[in-house]
Amino acid sequence: MKLTKFRVQNFRSVVDSGWIETENVTALIGTNESGKTNLLTPLWKLNPAKGGEINPLADYPRKRFNDIRNMDKKPVFIEALFELDDNLVKQIASLAEVPVDHIRIAKVTRDFAGGYTVGFPNAASIHFLEKKEVYSLISDARDDISAIEVGKSEEVLKASMLSTLDTLIAEISRGIASITSMVLKSYAERLNTVDLDDGLKRSMIVPRFGLVVDAMNEMVVRVSKPTPSSNVQARDLVRKNMPTFVYYSNYGNLDSEIYLPHVLDNMQRDDLGSREEAKARTLKVLFEFVKLQPKEILELGRDSPVIITKTVNQANQALSETRSPAPSDEEIREIAAKKKEREVLLTSASADLTAKFRDWWRQGEYRFRFDADGDHFRIWVSDDKRPEEIELEGRSTGLQWFLSFYLTFLVESADDHKDAILLLDEPGQSLHPLAQRDLSKFFDNLSLNNQILYTAHSPFLVDSDHLDRVKAVYVDENGATVVSSDLRAGVGNKAQSNSIYPVNAAVGLSVSETMLEGCQPIIVEGPSDQVFLSAIKTYLIRKGQFTPNRETVFVPSGGVRGVSAVMPILAAKTEVLPYILLDSDKPGEDMAKNLKSHAYQGQSERVIMVSDIIGVAGAEIEDLFSIDLIAPIVDRLLRGHQDEDFSASAKKGEPIIPQIEAYAKQHNIQLPLGWKVDLAKRVKLRILADKNPYEADTQTLLRWKLLFEKFMHPNENGNLESAI
């Protein structure tokens, strides 16, 4: 099961987060005290792998504490949508006797009383039918039977049929637009009062009337059929297969010297504080990695017991000692063999950790050595710059944290937490920026088996190539935590602007690094443009339609007004005017005109308008995609807001954004902040999930190829004097 989105309500500082879409890796970016932890914690408490008890004093919002405490029915604080895997879908579809599409998505909620609900949003129950459908069934049958010629022996039967049908037609005509299951049952009962046994063996009216009887009975079954949500076995299967959530906010750095008897004692206790519990957990995975239990290491390292008995002679108050006999030669050899075995095991584990750790930690070539001496277990570290061994505690806090972090996930993700969803609160704060960047890459690899959601405020933990996975978290004017996918919506909102600052910084860092690596930067207006173009690039490369000689990077400028600010920075680094792609709306046209008459005079081919590619006036980035692909995605984005789908009225050959906005206005739909970014991410997923969405759409492919060919033919002699 894969988490696709979740929603937090009435939990601590969160009034209503709205639906937060999740990817394999999702980053919640915001300032301190913005409420990032208050988004991860309720998700953890939906199905915690360990701990995660509901604490009213800590979890109820303070403003509503008294109200919620006195409620008989506690409110839901977390709801999540999961995409079920194929095997589970088949099992539930078979149990509930519904199409697989109806139960592909499951919704799970939990309330403050600890109660769960499980439902299937795509399998909404049908409690009524439209009058038009039922009227057509009865009216068509009435017309057909009326037109059939019968003999005298069937005249009474025909009259009875027509009378019954006429009565139903009259009732349906007078009734409301929707017909309930109870009314349908009454119609079926009246149809069944007609005695068809009075008909001839070769009768023509009996089979026709029988068809309407069967169809009405089928309608009754359809509206009376229970939904999968009412199937206890179906709900239990979802709960049983729901992934657990593992929340980590303190990994408990390993100590360099570990006292084994103390470790054994802590592993048996269940009354440890959070800090001690975190350290005990890390020690547990350490010894699991070594493939030895602390007790086994302790026993392998001990000499034969030498019992010292101390007694006090009460007569003279003298202390006397009685020692056990010295070990025999055979016992000495046995002790030596055990110590040798322990040494080999620890040496092997040391080499294994050194090799695996090197793949992730790129801040040096580190070597680890595990050592056990009596009751003590030590971790020694050396590297190429400092070949002498130093205790782990003598090395940087960042190295200690990363080693503890790495061991925890290396072991747990392959064992107890396989397929679990990992919730990481402010990971890697003590790491060097380059190590934080490596940590981000580590997340990508770890997400192959475990979805990851993490909070951060460091730009080095924001992947500028995947801004679609970033959510901005900030505090609104009412003091409530708000989440937004729109990384540009902070204009005029200081709190949100502060939250997305790491994103802007990450983009700037990416641009600087890109220039050093000789990539081709393309300035675009915003994050949605970046998502759309990254999807096109990936698709074309995958299909062999685009073979760049250097990496193409799309740099969001924060809107049309930001283009003039970003352009000279890139130009100064590359000594070439960068390409710019602009929407062909009014702001884009004005910016293009200004650039071509000043900075890009004589290099106007580097300012590309979307309308230049598709030949539609006023076209925007979304119009690079066929309306047949994008319109159904808009329907899903706005689902639940209207009766008529957008795709039914969408017009080809016209810009789609004005159509969407007009449609929303017509149906009184308030388009949320960041809706264009959400649309871009859904389109990207659709394109990359479908192997050939444009295999037959040669016109769209030609447009994409034309655009990217323009990007890859820069004139290295671009005039920079007016640009810098």
C-alpha positions in Angstrom: 0.0 0.0 0.0 1.3 3.4 -1.0 0.3 6.6 0.8 -1.0 9.1 -1.8 -2.2 11.9 0.4 -3.1 12.7 4.0 -5.0 15.4 5.9 -4.6 16.6 9.5 -7.4 18.3 11.4 -7.7 19.7 14.9 -4.3 18.4 16.0 -2.2 20.8 18.1 -1.6 23.9 15.9 -3.2 22.4 12.8 -6.8 23.4 12.3 -7.1 21.8 8.8 -4.0 21.1 6.7 -6.0 20.3 3.6 -5.0 17.3 1.6 -1.3 16.9 1.4 -0.1 14.8 -1.6 2.8 12.5 -1.0 5.5 11.1 -3.3 8.1 8.4 -2.6 10.0 11.3 -0.9 8.1 14.3 0.4 9.7 17.3 2.0 7.9 19.6 4.4 9.9 22.9 4.4 9.3 25.7 6.9 10.7 27.8 9.7 11.0 26.8 13.3 7.7 26.7 15.1 5.8 26.6 11.8 4.1 23.3 12.8 6.1 20.8 10.7 6.3 18.3 13.5 2.5 18.7 14.1 2.0 17.3 10.6 4.2 14.2 11.0 3.1 13.2 14.5 -0.6 12.6 13.7 0.4 10.6 10.6 2.7 8.5 12.8 -0.2 7.9 15.3 -2.4 6.6 12.4 -0.6 3.3 12.6 2.6 3.6 14.7 5.3 0.8 14.5 6.1 1.5 18.1 4.7 3.9 20.7 2.5 6.7 19.2 -0.2 6.7 21.9 -2.8 9.5 21.7 -2.1 12.0 24.5 -5.0 14.4 25.0 -3.0 16.9 26.9 -0.4 17.2 24.2 -2.4 16.4 21.1 -5.7 18.3 21.5 -5.6 21.8 20.2 -5.4 24.1 23.2 -8.2 26.3 22.0 -10.6 23.3 21.8 -9.2 21.2 24.6 -12.3 21.5 26.9 -14.7 21.0 24.0 -13.0 17.9 22.7 -12.5 16.4 26.2 -16.3 16.6 26.8 -17.3 15.1 23.5 -18.9 11.7 23.5 -17.8 11.1 19.9 -14.2 12.3 19.5 -13.3 14.1 16.3 -11.1 12.6 13.6 -7.6 14.0 13.6 -5.9 12.2 10.7 -7.2 10.7 7.5 -5.1 9.2 4.7 -5.6 7.8 1.2 -3.7 4.7 0.2 -3.3 3.1 -3.2 -3.7 -0.6 -2.8 -1.4 -3.1 -4.5 -2.8 -5.4 -7.2 -3.0 -8.5 -5.0 -4.9 -6.7 -2.3 -7.2 -5.1 -4.8 -8.1 -8.5 -6.3 -8.8 -10.0 -2.8 -11.1 -7.1 -1.8 -12.8 -7.0 -5.2 -13.6 -10.6 -4.8 -14.9 -10.2 -1.3 -17.1 -7.2 -2.0 -18.1 -8.3 -5.5 -17.2 -4.9 -7.1 -15.0 -3.9 -10.0 -11.3 -3.4 -9.1 -11.4 0.3 -9.9 -13.9 0.8 -7.1 -11.5 -0.3 -4.4 -8.1 0.8 -5.8 -8.0 3.6 -3.3 -8.7 3.1 0.4 -9.3 5.8 3.0 -8.4 5.3 6.6 -9.2 7.7 9.5 -8.5 7.7 13.2 -10.2 9.8 15.9 -9.0 10.9 19.3 -10.7 8.0 20.9 -8.4 5.7 19.0 -11.2 4.5 16.7 -10.6 3.7 13.0 -12.8 3.9 9.9 -12.0 2.3 6.5 -13.7 3.3 3.3 -13.3 3.2 -0.4 -14.0 6.7 -1.9 -14.3 5.4 -5.5 -17.0 2.9 -4.5 -19.7 5.3 -3.3 -23.0 3.5 -2.5 -26.0 4.1 -4.9 -29.2 4.8 -2.9 -31.3 6.1 -5.8 -31.6 6.2 -9.6 -32.3 9.1 -11.8 -36.0 9.3 -12.9 -35.0 9.4 -16.5 -33.4 6.0 -16.4 -36.4 4.3 -14.8 -39.0 6.2 -16.9 -37.2 5.1 -20.1 -37.2 1.4 -19.0 -41.0 1.4 -18.4 -42.0 3.7 -21.3 -40.0 1.7 -23.9 -41.5 -1.6 -22.6 -45.0 0.0 -22.8 -44.5 1.1 -26.4 -43.1 -2.2 -27.5 -45.9 -4.3 -25.9 -48.6 -2.0 -27.2 -47.3 -2.5 -30.7 -47.4 -6.3 -30.5 -50.5 -8.0 -32.1 -51.9 -10.8 -29.8 -54.7 -13.3 -30.1 -57.9 -13.3 -28.1 -56.4 -15.6 -25.5 -53.8 -13.0 -24.6 -55.8 -9.8 -24.8 -56.6 -9.8 -21.1 -52.9 -10.4 -20.2 -51.8 -7.6 -22.6 -54.3 -5.2 -21.0 -53.0 -6.1 -17.5 -49.4 -5.5 -18.6 -50.3 -2.1 -20.2 -52.4 -1.0 -17.2 -49.6 -1.8 -14.8 -47.0 0.0 -17.0 -49.3 3.0 -17.5 -49.8 3.3 -13.7 -46.0 3.3 -13.1 -45.4 5.8 -15.9 -47.9 8.2 -14.3 -46.3 7.8 -10.8 -42.8 8.3 -12.2 -43.9 11.4 -14.1 -45.4 13.0 -10.9 -42.4 12.0 -8.7 -39.2 13.8 -7.9 -36.0 13.6 -10.0 -34.5 10.7 -8.0 -36.1 7.4 -7.2 -35.1 5.7 -4.0 -34.6 2.0 -3.4 -37.8 1.7 -1.5 -39.8 3.1 -4.4 -38.0 0.8 -6.9 -38.9 -2.2 -4.7 -42.6 -1.2 -4.9 -42.4 -0.9 -8.7 -40.8 -4.4 -8.9 -43.5 -5.9 -6.7 -46.3 -4.4 -8.9 -44.6 -5.7 -12.0 -44.4 -9.1 -10.4 -48.2 -9.2 -9.8 -48.8 -9.7 -13.5 -49.3 -13.4 -14.0 -47.1 -14.4 -17.0 -48.3 -18.0 -16.8 -51.5 -16.8 -18.6 -49.4 -16.3 -21.8 -49.0 -18.7 -24.7 -45.9 -20.9 -25.0 -44.9 -18.9 -28.1 -46.1 -15.6 -26.7 -44.3 -12.4 -27.9 -45.5 -10.1 -25.1 -44.4 -12.4 -22.2 -40.7 -12.3 -23.0 -40.8 -8.5 -23.5 -42.6 -8.0 -20.2 -40.1 -10.4 -18.6 -37.3 -8.2 -19.7 -38.7 -5.2 -17.9 -39.3 -7.3 -14.8 -35.7 -8.5 -14.8 -34.3 -5.0 -15.4 -36.3 -3.6 -12.5 -35.1 -6.3 -10.2 -31.6 -5.6 -11.3 -32.1 -1.9 -10.5 -33.3 -2.9 -7.0 -30.2 -5.0 -6.5 -28.0 -2.1 -7.7 -29.3 0.5 -5.3 -29.6 -2.0 -2.4 -26.1 -3.5 -2.8 -23.9 -2.7 0.2 -20.6 -0.9 -0.4 -17.2 -2.4 0.2 -16.9 -0.1 3.2 -19.7 -2.1 4.9 -17.8 -5.4 4.3 -16.0 -6.2 7.6 -13.5 -8.6 5.9 -12.6 -5.9 3.3 -12.0 -3.3 6.0 -9.9 -5.8 8.0 -7.7 -6.6 5.0 -6.9 -2.9 4.6 -6.1 -2.5 8.3 -4.0 -5.6 8.3 -2.0 -4.5 5.2 -1.7 -0.8 6.1 2.0 0.2 6.4 3.3 1.1 9.8 4.7 4.6 10.4 8.1 5.0 11.9 8.8 8.4 13.5 12.3 9.5 14.3 13.2 12.8 15.9 16.2 11.6 17.9 18.3 8.8 16.7 20.4 8.5 19.8 24.1 8.9 18.8 26.2 5.9 19.5 28.8 6.2 22.2 32.4 5.2 21.4 32.5 3.0 24.5 29.5 0.8 25.4 29.2 -1.0 28.8 27.6 -4.3 27.8 25.9 -5.1 31.2 24.2 -1.7 31.0 23.1 -2.4 27.4 21.6 -5.7 28.4 19.7 -4.1 31.3 18.2 -1.3 29.1 17.1 -3.6 26.4 14.9 -5.4 28.9 13.3 -2.3 30.3 10.2 -0.6 29.0 10.3 2.5 31.3 13.1 4.4 29.6 12.9 8.1 28.8 12.8 9.2 25.1 16.5 9.9 24.9 17.6 6.6 26.6 15.0 4.7 24.5 16.5 6.2 21.3 20.0 5.2 22.3 18.9 1.7 23.2 17.2 1.3 19.8 20.4 2.4 18.0 22.4 -0.1 20.1 20.0 -2.8 19.2 20.4 -2.3 15.5 24.2 -2.0 15.9 24.5 -5.4 17.5 22.0 -6.8 14.9 24.3 -5.5 12.2 27.3 -7.1 13.9 25.3 -10.3 14.0 26.0 -10.9 17.6 23.9 -10.3 20.7 25.4 -8.2 23.5 25.1 -11.2 25.9 26.9 -13.4 23.4 29.7 -10.8 23.0 30.0 -10.6 26.7 30.2 -14.3 27.2 32.6 -14.9 24.4 35.0 -12.4 26.0 35.0 -13.6 29.5 37.6 -15.7 31.2 36.4 -18.7 33.2 34.7 -17.4 36.3 37.0 -16.7 39.2 34.8 -16.6 42.2 36.1 -14.3 45.0 34.3 -14.9 48.3 34.7 -12.3 50.9 33.8 -13.0 54.5 34.2 -11.1 57.7 35.5 -12.9 60.8 33.3 -11.4 63.5 35.8 -12.4 66.2 38.7 -10.3 64.9 36.9 -8.2 62.2 39.4 -9.5 59.7 38.5 -9.8 55.9 39.4 -13.0 54.3 39.2 -14.0 50.6 38.7 -17.4 49.1 39.5 -17.7 45.4 38.4 -20.5 43.0 41.0 -22.7 41.5 42.9 -21.3 38.4 41.5 -22.5 35.0 42.9 -25.7 33.6 44.9 -25.8 30.3 41.8 -27.0 28.5 39.7 -24.2 29.9 42.4 -21.7 28.8 42.3 -23.0 25.2 38.5 -22.9 25.2 38.6 -19.2 26.4 41.2 -18.4 23.7 39.1 -20.0 21.0 36.0 -18.0 22.0 37.9 -14.8 22.1 39.4 -15.6 18.7 35.9 -16.3 17.4 34.6 -13.0 18.7 37.6 -11.1 17.2 36.9 -12.7 13.7 33.2 -11.8 13.9 33.9 -8.2 14.9 36.6 -7.8 12.2 34.2 -9.1 9.6 31.4 -6.8 10.8 33.9 -3.8 10.8 34.9 -4.5 7.2 31.3 -4.8 6.1 30.3 -1.5 7.7 33.3 0.3 6.3 32.5 -0.9 2.7 28.7 -0.1 2.9 29.1 3.2 4.7 31.5 4.4 2.0 28.6 4.3 -0.5 26.7 7.0 1.4 29.1 9.1 3.4 31.3 11.1 0.9 33.0 13.3 3.3 36.0 11.0 3.6 37.2 7.4 3.4 36.4 6.2 6.8 37.3 2.9 8.4 35.6 1.4 11.4 36.8 -1.1 13.9 34.6 -2.9 16.5 36.5 -4.0 19.6 35.4 -5.9 22.7 37.3 -6.1 25.9 35.7 -7.9 28.8 32.5 -6.0 29.6 33.2 -3.1 27.2 32.5 -2.7 23.5 34.2 0.1 21.6 34.0 1.7 18.2 37.2 3.1 16.7 37.4 5.3 13.6 40.2 6.3 11.2 40.4 7.8 7.8 43.0 8.7 5.1 43.7 12.1 6.6 44.0 10.8 10.1 45.1 7.2 9.9 45.4 6.9 13.7 42.4 5.4 15.3 40.2 7.7 17.4 37.1 6.8 19.5 33.8 7.6 17.8 33.0 10.2 20.4 36.2 12.0 19.4 35.0 12.5 15.8 32.5 15.1 14.6 28.9 15.1 15.8 27.9 14.9 12.1 29.7 11.6 11.7 28.3 10.2 14.9 24.8 11.1 13.8 25.1 9.8 10.3 26.6 6.5 11.5 23.7 6.0 14.0 21.2 7.1 11.4 22.7 4.8 8.7 22.8 1.7 11.0 19.2 2.3 12.1 17.8 2.4 8.6 20.2 -0.2 7.2 19.0 -2.8 9.7 15.4 -1.7 10.4 14.3 -1.0 6.8 15.3 -4.5 5.9 13.6 -6.1 8.9 10.9 -4.8 11.2 10.2 -1.7 9.2 10.3 -3.2 5.7 7.7 -1.3 3.6 7.1 1.0 6.5 6.6 4.8 5.9 9.5 6.7 7.5 8.7 10.1 9.1 12.0 12.0 9.8 11.8 15.2 11.8 14.7 17.6 11.1 17.2 14.9 10.0 20.9 15.7 9.6 20.9 19.1 11.3 24.5 18.6 12.5 25.8 17.5 9.1 28.0 19.6 6.9 26.0 21.0 3.9 27.7 18.6 1.5 26.8 15.7 3.8 23.2 17.0 3.9 23.1 16.8 0.2 24.4 13.2 0.3 21.6 12.6 2.9 19.1 13.7 0.3 20.5 11.2 -2.2 20.4 8.6 0.6 16.6 9.2 0.9 16.1 8.6 -2.8 17.7 5.2 -2.5 15.9 4.3 0.7 12.6 5.3 -0.8 12.8 2.3 -3.2 11.5 0.3 -0.3 10.2 2.9 2.1 8.2 6.1 1.5 9.8 9.0 3.3 8.3 12.2 4.6 10.8 14.6 6.3 10.8 18.1 7.7 13.7 20.5 7.1 14.7 24.2 6.9 18.0 23.6 5.2 18.4 24.4 1.5 20.8 21.5 1.2 17.9 19.1 2.0 15.8 20.5 -0.8 16.4 18.7 -4.2 16.1 21.5 -6.8 15.5 18.8 -9.5 12.4 17.6 -7.6 10.6 20.7 -6.3 7.4 18.9 -7.0 8.0 16.9 -3.8 8.3 20.1 -1.6 5.5 21.5 0.5 5.7 24.9 2.2 4.6 24.9 5.9 3.9 28.2 7.6 1.7 29.9 10.2 -1.3 32.0 9.0 -2.6 35.2 10.5 -4.8 33.1 12.9 -1.8 31.2 14.3 -2.8 27.9 12.5 -0.4 25.7 10.5 -0.9 25.9 6.8 0.5 23.7 4.0 0.9 24.7 0.4 2.3 23.2 -2.8 2.6 26.7 -4.3 6.2 27.8 -3.8 5.4 31.2 -5.2 2.4 32.1 -3.1 4.5 33.8 -0.5 4.4 37.1 -2.3 2.9 39.5 0.2 2.9 36.9 2.9 6.0 37.2 5.1 5.4 33.9 7.0 5.2 31.8 3.8 8.0 33.7 2.2 10.2 32.8 5.1 9.1 29.2 4.9 10.0 28.8 1.2 13.3 30.7 1.6 15.2 27.3 1.7 13.6 26.4 -1.7 14.8 29.7 -3.2 18.3 29.1 -1.7 18.4 25.6 -3.0 17.6 26.8 -6.5 20.3 29.4 -6.3 22.8 26.8 -5.1 21.7 24.4 -7.9 22.2 27.2 -10.5 25.7 27.9 -9.2 26.7 24.2 -9.2 25.1 23.8 -12.6 27.2 26.5 -14.1 30.4 24.9 -12.8 29.4 21.5 -14.3 28.7 23.0 -17.8 24.9 22.4 -17.8 22.4 24.2 -20.0 20.2 26.4 -17.8 16.8 27.5 -19.1 14.9 30.2 -17.3 11.2 29.5 -16.7 8.6 31.4 -14.8 7.8 29.1 -11.9 7.8 25.6 -10.3 4.9 24.3 -12.4 6.9 25.2 -15.6 9.9 23.3 -14.2 7.7 20.2 -13.4 6.1 20.2 -16.8 9.4 20.6 -18.7 11.2 18.1 -16.6 8.5 15.6 -17.5 8.8 16.3 -21.2 12.6 16.0 -21.1 12.4 12.7 -19.3 9.8 11.3 -21.7 11.7 12.4 -24.8 15.0 11.0 -23.6 13.3 7.7 -22.6 11.9 7.5 -26.1 15.2 8.3 -27.8 13.7 11.5 -29.2 16.1 13.8 -27.4 19.8 13.2 -26.9 21.4 16.2 -25.2 25.1 16.6 -25.1 24.8 18.3 -21.7 22.3 18.4 -18.9 19.3 20.7 -19.3 18.2 22.4 -16.1 15.1 24.5 -15.7 15.5 27.5 -13.3 12.3 29.0 -11.9 12.5 32.8 -11.6 9.6 33.2 -9.2 7.3 34.7 -11.9 7.7 36.9 -14.9 9.0 39.8 -12.9 11.8 37.6 -11.6 13.2 36.8 -15.1 15.1 40.1 -15.3 16.8 39.4 -12.0 17.8 35.8 -12.6 19.0 36.3 -16.2 22.1 38.5 -15.5 23.2 36.1 -12.8 23.2 33.2 -15.1 24.7 35.2 -18.0 27.6 36.4 -15.8 28.5 32.8 -14.9 28.1 31.3 -18.4 29.2 34.3 -20.4 26.3 33.4 -22.7 22.7 34.7 -22.6 20.5 32.0 -21.2 17.4 30.8 -23.0 14.1 32.0 -21.5 10.8 30.3 -22.0 7.7 32.5 -21.3 4.0 32.0 -21.4 2.3 33.9 -24.2 -0.2 35.7 -21.8 -0.1 39.5 -21.4 2.7 39.6 -18.8 4.8 37.2 -20.8 4.4 39.1 -24.0 5.4 42.4 -22.3 8.5 40.8 -20.8 9.5 39.2 -24.1 9.2 42.6 -25.9 11.3 44.3 -23.2 14.0 41.6 -23.4 14.2 41.6 -27.2 14.5 45.3 -27.4 17.2 45.6 -24.7 19.2 42.7 -23.2 18.5 40.3 -26.0 18.7 42.7 -28.9 20.3 40.7 -31.7 19.7 37.4 -29.7 15.9 37.4 -29.8 15.8 33.7 -30.7 16.9 32.9 -27.1 13.5 34.3 -25.8 11.0 31.6 -26.7 7.2 32.0 -26.3 5.0 29.0 -25.9 2.8 30.3 -28.8 5.9 30.1 -31.0 5.9 26.4 -30.5 2.2 25.5 -30.7 0.8 28.5 -32.8 -2.0 29.4 -30.4 -2.2 33.0 -29.3 -2.2 33.4 -25.5 -0.8 29.9 -25.0 0.8 29.0 -21.7 3.0 26.1 -20.6 0.0 23.8 -20.0 -0.9 24.1 -23.7 2.2 22.1 -24.6 0.1 19.1 -23.7 -2.9 17.8 -25.6 -6.2 18.7 -24.1 -7.3 15.1 -24.3 -4.6 14.3 -21.7 -4.9 17.3 -19.4 -8.7 17.7 -19.3 -9.4 14.4 -17.4 -6.7 15.3 -14.9 -8.5 18.6 -14.3 -11.6 16.6 -13.7 -9.9 14.6 -11.0 -8.3 17.7 -9.5 -11.8 19.4 -9.2 -13.7 16.2 -8.4 -16.6 16.6 -6.0 -17.1 20.3 -6.8 -19.5 20.1 -9.7 -22.0 17.9 -11.6 -20.5 18.4 -15.1 -16.9 17.4 -15.9 -14.5 20.0 -17.3 -13.5 17.6 -20.1 -17.1 17.7 -21.5 -16.8 21.4 -22.3 -13.0 21.9 -22.9 -12.3 23.3 -26.4 -9.3 22.3 -28.5 -7.2 24.9 -30.1 -7.8 27.4 -27.3 -5.5 28.1 -24.2 -6.6 25.8 -21.4 -5.9 27.9 -18.3 -8.5 30.6 -19.2 -11.0 27.7 -19.8 -10.3 26.2 -16.4 -10.6 29.5 -14.6 -13.9 30.3 -16.5 -15.2 26.8 -15.6 -14.3 27.3 -12.0 -16.1 30.6 -11.9 -19.2 29.2 -13.6 -19.4 26.4 -11.0 -18.5 28.6 -8.0 -15.2 26.7 -7.4 -12.5 28.4 -5.5 -9.3 27.3 -7.1 -6.8 26.7 -4.2 -3.4 28.4 -4.0 -0.8 26.3 -5.9 -3.4 24.5 -8.1 -1.2 24.9 -11.1 1.6 23.1 -9.4 -0.7 20.3 -8.3 -1.9 20.0 -11.9 1.7 19.9 -13.2 2.6 17.1 -10.8 -0.4 15.1 -11.8 0.4 15.5 -15.5 4.0 14.5 -14.8 3.0 11.4 -13.0 0.5 10.5 -15.8 3.2 10.9 -18.5 5.9 9.0 -16.7 3.6 6.2 -15.5 2.2 5.5 -19.0 4.8 4.1 -21.4 3.2 5.5 -24.5 0.7 8.3 -23.7 1.8 10.2 -26.9 2.7 7.3 -29.1 -0.1 8.2 -31.6 0.0 12.0 -31.0 2.7 12.9 -33.4 1.8 16.6 -33.4 2.5 17.0 -29.7 5.7 15.0 -29.9 6.9 17.2 -32.8 6.2 20.3 -30.8 8.2 19.0 -27.8 11.1 18.1 -30.1 11.0 21.5 -31.7 11.2 23.2 -28.3 14.1 21.1 -27.0 16.0 21.5 -30.2 15.8 25.2 -29.7 17.3 24.8 -26.2 20.3 22.8 -27.4 21.6 25.1 -30.1 23.1 28.0 -28.1 25.1 30.7 -29.9 28.2 30.9 -27.8 28.9 34.4 -29.1 25.8 36.0 -27.4 26.0 39.7 -26.7 26.3 40.2 -22.9 27.1 43.8 -22.6 23.5 44.9 -22.3 22.6 42.0 -20.1 25.1 42.4 -17.3 
